[in-house]
Amino acid sequence: MAYRTTTSYGTWCNRVNTFSLSPDSDVLDYINGGDDEWRERLETSGALDEIKREYRQAIEDALPPSVSLCGDEFIGPAEIEDGEFDEYATDQEGFLDFAALVEDIDLEPIVDRNDPLTLEDIGRWELKSQAKQPAKAAAAAMSRLGVKPFTYLPHPESSRPQALYRKGDVTRALAERPGRGKRTDLKDTK
Protein backbone atom coordinates (compact mmCIF):
# COMPACT_ATOMS: atom_id res chain seq x y z
CA MET A 1 0.00 0.00 0.00
CA ALA A 2 1.39 3.35 -1.05
CA TYR A 3 1.22 6.15 1.47
CA ARG A 4 0.65 9.75 0.47
CA THR A 5 1.54 12.89 2.35
CA THR A 6 -1.60 14.81 3.24
CA THR A 7 -2.31 18.43 3.99
CA SER A 8 -5.17 20.61 5.14
CA TYR A 9 -7.37 22.08 2.41
CA GLY A 10 -9.12 24.36 4.90
CA THR A 11 -11.95 24.17 7.37
CA TRP A 12 -15.71 23.94 6.96
CA CYS A 13 -15.92 27.57 8.07
CA ASN A 14 -13.53 28.99 5.47
CA ARG A 15 -14.34 26.65 2.56
CA VAL A 16 -18.13 26.02 2.80
CA ASN A 17 -20.05 28.21 5.24
CA THR A 18 -18.44 31.20 6.94
CA PHE A 19 -21.29 31.34 9.47
CA SER A 20 -20.94 27.72 10.62
CA LEU A 21 -18.18 25.92 12.48
CA SER A 22 -18.91 22.42 11.19
CA PRO A 23 -21.52 20.22 9.51
CA ASP A 24 -22.80 19.37 12.99
CA SER A 25 -23.51 23.08 13.55
CA ASP A 26 -25.46 23.15 10.28
CA VAL A 27 -27.61 20.26 11.50
CA LEU A 28 -28.28 22.02 14.81
CA ASP A 29 -29.15 25.25 12.99
CA TYR A 30 -31.55 23.31 10.76
CA ILE A 31 -33.45 21.61 13.59
CA ASN A 32 -33.57 24.70 15.80
CA GLY A 33 -36.71 25.77 13.94
CA GLY A 34 -38.65 22.87 15.45
CA ASP A 35 -40.53 22.86 18.72
CA ASP A 36 -38.75 22.10 21.99
CA GLU A 37 -40.40 18.69 22.51
CA TRP A 38 -39.38 17.48 19.03
CA ARG A 39 -35.78 18.70 19.43
CA GLU A 40 -35.54 17.00 22.83
CA ARG A 41 -36.93 13.78 21.33
CA LEU A 42 -34.33 13.94 18.54
CA GLU A 43 -31.52 14.31 21.04
CA THR A 44 -32.61 11.79 23.67
CA SER A 45 -33.58 9.11 21.13
CA GLY A 46 -30.21 9.21 19.37
CA ALA A 47 -31.83 10.35 16.10
CA LEU A 48 -29.83 13.59 16.16
CA ASP A 49 -26.55 11.66 16.17
CA GLU A 50 -27.79 9.54 13.27
CA ILE A 51 -28.76 12.69 11.32
CA LYS A 52 -25.28 14.13 11.89
CA ARG A 53 -23.68 10.84 10.82
CA GLU A 54 -25.77 10.62 7.63
CA TYR A 55 -25.04 14.25 6.76
CA ARG A 56 -21.30 13.71 7.20
CA GLN A 57 -21.52 10.56 5.08
CA ALA A 58 -23.31 12.49 2.31
CA ILE A 59 -20.50 15.07 2.43
CA GLU A 60 -17.85 12.33 2.25
CA ASP A 61 -19.65 10.80 -0.75
CA ALA A 62 -19.55 14.18 -2.55
CA LEU A 63 -15.79 14.56 -2.07
CA PRO A 64 -13.06 12.96 -4.17
CA PRO A 65 -11.91 9.60 -2.74
CA SER A 66 -8.54 11.04 -1.65
CA VAL A 67 -10.13 13.92 0.31
CA SER A 68 -11.88 13.58 3.64
CA LEU A 69 -13.66 15.76 6.18
CA CYS A 70 -11.98 15.13 9.54
CA GLY A 71 -13.87 16.97 12.28
CA ASP A 72 -14.28 20.36 10.65
CA GLU A 73 -11.17 20.20 8.44
CA PHE A 74 -10.78 18.96 4.87
CA ILE A 75 -7.70 16.77 4.47
CA GLY A 76 -6.31 15.63 1.13
CA PRO A 77 -3.14 14.78 -0.74
CA ALA A 78 -0.30 17.32 -0.60
CA GLU A 79 0.68 16.44 -4.16
CA ILE A 80 -2.22 16.01 -6.54
CA GLU A 81 -1.88 13.54 -9.40
CA ASP A 82 -2.72 14.69 -12.92
CA GLY A 83 -6.46 14.49 -13.51
CA GLU A 84 -7.24 13.43 -9.93
CA PHE A 85 -9.83 16.17 -9.44
CA ASP A 86 -10.93 16.64 -13.07
CA GLU A 87 -14.49 15.43 -12.38
CA TYR A 88 -14.97 17.76 -9.40
CA ALA A 89 -15.89 21.46 -9.15
CA THR A 90 -12.96 23.84 -8.76
CA ASP A 91 -12.66 27.54 -8.03
CA GLN A 92 -10.83 30.23 -10.09
CA GLU A 93 -7.44 29.16 -8.73
CA GLY A 94 -8.01 25.52 -9.64
CA PHE A 95 -8.53 24.31 -6.05
CA LEU A 96 -11.47 22.13 -5.10
CA ASP A 97 -14.62 24.21 -4.60
CA PHE A 98 -15.96 22.54 -1.46
CA ALA A 99 -19.04 24.76 -1.29
CA ALA A 100 -20.05 23.68 -4.81
CA LEU A 101 -19.31 20.02 -4.03
CA VAL A 102 -21.71 19.94 -1.08
CA GLU A 103 -24.35 22.49 -2.15
CA ASP A 104 -26.71 19.80 -3.51
CA ILE A 105 -26.82 17.93 -0.20
CA ASP A 106 -30.27 18.49 1.28
CA LEU A 107 -30.71 18.08 5.02
CA GLU A 108 -34.52 17.83 4.81
CA PRO A 109 -34.73 14.20 3.61
CA ILE A 110 -32.04 13.16 6.10
CA VAL A 111 -33.93 14.74 9.01
CA ASP A 112 -37.27 13.45 7.71
CA ARG A 113 -35.99 9.87 7.35
CA ASN A 114 -34.66 9.87 10.93
CA ASP A 115 -37.58 11.71 12.54
CA PRO A 116 -38.57 9.71 15.66
CA LEU A 117 -42.31 8.94 15.58
CA THR A 118 -44.48 7.68 18.40
CA LEU A 119 -47.34 5.27 17.74
CA GLU A 120 -49.70 8.23 18.19
CA ASP A 121 -47.82 10.13 15.44
CA ILE A 122 -47.92 7.11 13.13
CA GLY A 123 -51.62 6.58 13.67
CA ARG A 124 -52.63 10.22 13.22
CA TRP A 125 -50.25 11.40 10.50
CA GLU A 126 -48.95 8.37 8.60
CA LEU A 127 -52.04 6.12 8.70
CA LYS A 128 -54.44 9.09 8.89
CA SER A 129 -56.53 7.13 11.37
CA GLN A 130 -59.78 8.68 12.60
CA ALA A 131 -59.95 6.16 15.47
CA LYS A 132 -60.38 7.35 19.04
CA GLN A 133 -57.02 5.73 19.87
CA PRO A 134 -54.89 5.87 16.72
CA ALA A 135 -51.88 4.48 18.59
CA LYS A 136 -53.59 1.08 18.81
CA ALA A 137 -54.18 1.00 15.05
CA ALA A 138 -50.55 2.02 14.51
CA ALA A 139 -49.26 -0.67 16.90
CA ALA A 140 -51.21 -3.34 15.01
CA ALA A 141 -49.96 -2.05 11.64
CA MET A 142 -46.32 -1.89 12.77
CA SER A 143 -46.56 -5.41 14.19
CA ARG A 144 -48.09 -6.81 10.99
CA LEU A 145 -45.48 -5.08 8.86
CA GLY A 146 -42.60 -6.22 11.06
CA VAL A 147 -41.37 -2.68 11.83
CA LYS A 148 -39.51 -2.60 15.13
CA PRO A 149 -38.97 0.49 17.26
CA PHE A 150 -35.41 1.79 17.22
CA THR A 151 -35.57 2.88 20.87
CA TYR A 152 -37.81 3.40 23.87
CA LEU A 153 -38.04 6.61 25.91
CA PRO A 154 -40.12 7.46 28.96
CA HIS A 155 -43.51 8.89 28.04
CA PRO A 156 -43.56 12.61 28.99
CA GLU A 157 -46.70 12.22 31.15
CA SER A 158 -46.79 8.65 32.43
CA SER A 159 -43.03 7.85 32.37
CA ARG A 160 -43.90 4.43 30.93
CA PRO A 161 -41.67 3.21 28.08
CA GLN A 162 -42.76 4.70 24.77
CA ALA A 163 -41.68 3.10 21.48
CA LEU A 164 -40.10 5.36 18.87
CA TYR A 165 -39.91 4.45 15.19
CA ARG A 166 -37.85 6.07 12.45
CA LYS A 167 -40.13 7.81 9.96
CA GLY A 168 -38.13 6.41 7.04
CA ASP A 169 -38.73 2.82 8.23
CA VAL A 170 -42.44 3.50 8.74
CA THR A 171 -43.06 5.16 5.38
CA ARG A 172 -41.08 2.47 3.53
CA ALA A 173 -43.03 -0.34 5.23
CA LEU A 174 -46.35 1.37 4.56
CA ALA A 175 -45.48 1.91 0.91
CA GLU A 176 -44.46 -1.74 0.47
CA ARG A 177 -47.39 -3.28 2.36
CA PRO A 178 -49.66 -5.71 0.55
CA GLY A 179 -52.62 -4.17 -1.17
CA ARG A 180 -50.75 -1.11 -2.41
CA GLY A 181 -50.70 -0.72 -6.18
CA LYS A 182 -51.71 -3.34 -8.76
CA ARG A 183 -53.62 -6.38 -7.51
CA THR A 184 -51.70 -9.55 -8.11
CA ASP A 185 -54.28 -12.03 -6.84
CA LEU A 186 -56.50 -11.68 -9.91
CA LYS A 187 -55.72 -13.29 -13.25
CA ASP A 188 -56.72 -12.03 -16.64
CA THR A 189 -59.74 -14.05 -17.80
CA LYS A 190 -59.46 -13.15 -21.47
C-alpha positions as CSV (number, residue, x, y, z in Angstrom):
1,M,0.0,0.0,0.0
2,A,1.4,3.4,-1.0
3,Y,1.2,6.1,1.5
4,R,0.7,9.8,0.5
5,T,1.5,12.9,2.3
6,T,-1.6,14.8,3.2
7,T,-2.3,18.4,4.0
8,S,-5.2,20.6,5.1
9,Y,-7.4,22.1,2.4
10,G,-9.1,24.4,4.9
11,T,-12.0,24.2,7.4
12,W,-15.7,23.9,7.0
13,C,-15.9,27.6,8.1
14,N,-13.5,29.0,5.5
15,R,-14.3,26.6,2.6
16,V,-18.1,26.0,2.8
17,N,-20.1,28.2,5.2
18,T,-18.4,31.2,6.9
19,F,-21.3,31.3,9.5
20,S,-20.9,27.7,10.6
21,L,-18.2,25.9,12.5
22,S,-18.9,22.4,11.2
23,P,-21.5,20.2,9.5
24,D,-22.8,19.4,13.0
25,S,-23.5,23.1,13.5
26,D,-25.5,23.2,10.3
27,V,-27.6,20.3,11.5
28,L,-28.3,22.0,14.8
29,D,-29.2,25.3,13.0
30,Y,-31.6,23.3,10.8
31,I,-33.4,21.6,13.6
32,N,-33.6,24.7,15.8
33,G,-36.7,25.8,13.9
34,G,-38.7,22.9,15.5
35,D,-40.5,22.9,18.7
36,D,-38.8,22.1,22.0
37,E,-40.4,18.7,22.5
38,W,-39.4,17.5,19.0
39,R,-35.8,18.7,19.4
40,E,-35.5,17.0,22.8
41,R,-36.9,13.8,21.3
42,L,-34.3,13.9,18.5
43,E,-31.5,14.3,21.0
44,T,-32.6,11.8,23.7
45,S,-33.6,9.1,21.1
46,G,-30.2,9.2,19.4
47,A,-31.8,10.3,16.1
48,L,-29.8,13.6,16.2
49,D,-26.5,11.7,16.2
50,E,-27.8,9.5,13.3
51,I,-28.8,12.7,11.3
52,K,-25.3,14.1,11.9
53,R,-23.7,10.8,10.8
54,E,-25.8,10.6,7.6
55,Y,-25.0,14.2,6.8
56,R,-21.3,13.7,7.2
57,Q,-21.5,10.6,5.1
58,A,-23.3,12.5,2.3
59,I,-20.5,15.1,2.4
60,E,-17.8,12.3,2.2
61,D,-19.6,10.8,-0.7
62,A,-19.5,14.2,-2.6
63,L,-15.8,14.6,-2.1
64,P,-13.1,13.0,-4.2
65,P,-11.9,9.6,-2.7
66,S,-8.5,11.0,-1.7
67,V,-10.1,13.9,0.3
68,S,-11.9,13.6,3.6
69,L,-13.7,15.8,6.2
70,C,-12.0,15.1,9.5
71,G,-13.9,17.0,12.3
72,D,-14.3,20.4,10.6
73,E,-11.2,20.2,8.4
74,F,-10.8,19.0,4.9
75,I,-7.7,16.8,4.5
76,G,-6.3,15.6,1.1
77,P,-3.1,14.8,-0.7
78,A,-0.3,17.3,-0.6
79,E,0.7,16.4,-4.2
80,I,-2.2,16.0,-6.5
81,E,-1.9,13.5,-9.4
82,D,-2.7,14.7,-12.9
83,G,-6.5,14.5,-13.5
84,E,-7.2,13.4,-9.9
85,F,-9.8,16.2,-9.4
86,D,-10.9,16.6,-13.1
87,E,-14.5,15.4,-12.4
88,Y,-15.0,17.8,-9.4
89,A,-15.9,21.5,-9.2
90,T,-13.0,23.8,-8.8
91,D,-12.7,27.5,-8.0
92,Q,-10.8,30.2,-10.1
93,E,-7.4,29.2,-8.7
94,G,-8.0,25.5,-9.6
95,F,-8.5,24.3,-6.1
96,L,-11.5,22.1,-5.1
97,D,-14.6,24.2,-4.6
98,F,-16.0,22.5,-1.5
99,A,-19.0,24.8,-1.3
100,A,-20.0,23.7,-4.8
101,L,-19.3,20.0,-4.0
102,V,-21.7,19.9,-1.1
103,E,-24.3,22.5,-2.2
104,D,-26.7,19.8,-3.5
105,I,-26.8,17.9,-0.2
106,D,-30.3,18.5,1.3
107,L,-30.7,18.1,5.0
108,E,-34.5,17.8,4.8
109,P,-34.7,14.2,3.6
110,I,-32.0,13.2,6.1
111,V,-33.9,14.7,9.0
112,D,-37.3,13.5,7.7
113,R,-36.0,9.9,7.4
114,N,-34.7,9.9,10.9
115,D,-37.6,11.7,12.5
116,P,-38.6,9.7,15.7
117,L,-42.3,8.9,15.6
118,T,-44.5,7.7,18.4
119,L,-47.3,5.3,17.7
120,E,-49.7,8.2,18.2
121,D,-47.8,10.1,15.4
122,I,-47.9,7.1,13.1
123,G,-51.6,6.6,13.7
124,R,-52.6,10.2,13.2
125,W,-50.2,11.4,10.5
126,E,-48.9,8.4,8.6
127,L,-52.0,6.1,8.7
128,K,-54.4,9.1,8.9
129,S,-56.5,7.1,11.4
130,Q,-59.8,8.7,12.6
131,A,-60.0,6.2,15.5
132,K,-60.4,7.3,19.0
133,Q,-57.0,5.7,19.9
134,P,-54.9,5.9,16.7
135,A,-51.9,4.5,18.6
136,K,-53.6,1.1,18.8
137,A,-54.2,1.0,15.0
138,A,-50.5,2.0,14.5
139,A,-49.3,-0.7,16.9
140,A,-51.2,-3.3,15.0
141,A,-50.0,-2.0,11.6
142,M,-46.3,-1.9,12.8
143,S,-46.6,-5.4,14.2
144,R,-48.1,-6.8,11.0
145,L,-45.5,-5.1,8.9
146,G,-42.6,-6.2,11.1
147,V,-41.4,-2.7,11.8
148,K,-39.5,-2.6,15.1
149,P,-39.0,0.5,17.3
150,F,-35.4,1.8,17.2
151,T,-35.6,2.9,20.9
152,Y,-37.8,3.4,23.9
153,L,-38.0,6.6,25.9
154,P,-40.1,7.5,29.0
155,H,-43.5,8.9,28.0
156,P,-43.6,12.6,29.0
157,E,-46.7,12.2,31.2
158,S,-46.8,8.7,32.4
159,S,-43.0,7.9,32.4
160,R,-43.9,4.4,30.9
161,P,-41.7,3.2,28.1
162,Q,-42.8,4.7,24.8
163,A,-41.7,3.1,21.5
164,L,-40.1,5.4,18.9
165,Y,-39.9,4.5,15.2
166,R,-37.9,6.1,12.4
167,K,-40.1,7.8,10.0
168,G,-38.1,6.4,7.0
169,D,-38.7,2.8,8.2
170,V,-42.4,3.5,8.7
171,T,-43.1,5.2,5.4
172,R,-41.1,2.5,3.5
173,A,-43.0,-0.3,5.2
174,L,-46.4,1.4,4.6
175,A,-45.5,1.9,0.9
176,E,-44.5,-1.7,0.5
177,R,-47.4,-3.3,2.4
178,P,-49.7,-5.7,0.6
179,G,-52.6,-4.2,-1.2
180,R,-50.7,-1.1,-2.4
181,G,-50.7,-0.7,-6.2
182,K,-51.7,-3.3,-8.8
183,R,-53.6,-6.4,-7.5
184,T,-51.7,-9.6,-8.1
185,D,-54.3,-12.0,-6.8
186,L,-56.5,-11.7,-9.9
187,K,-55.7,-13.3,-13.3
188,D,-56.7,-12.0,-16.6
189,T,-59.7,-14.1,-17.8
190,K,-59.5,-13.1,-21.5
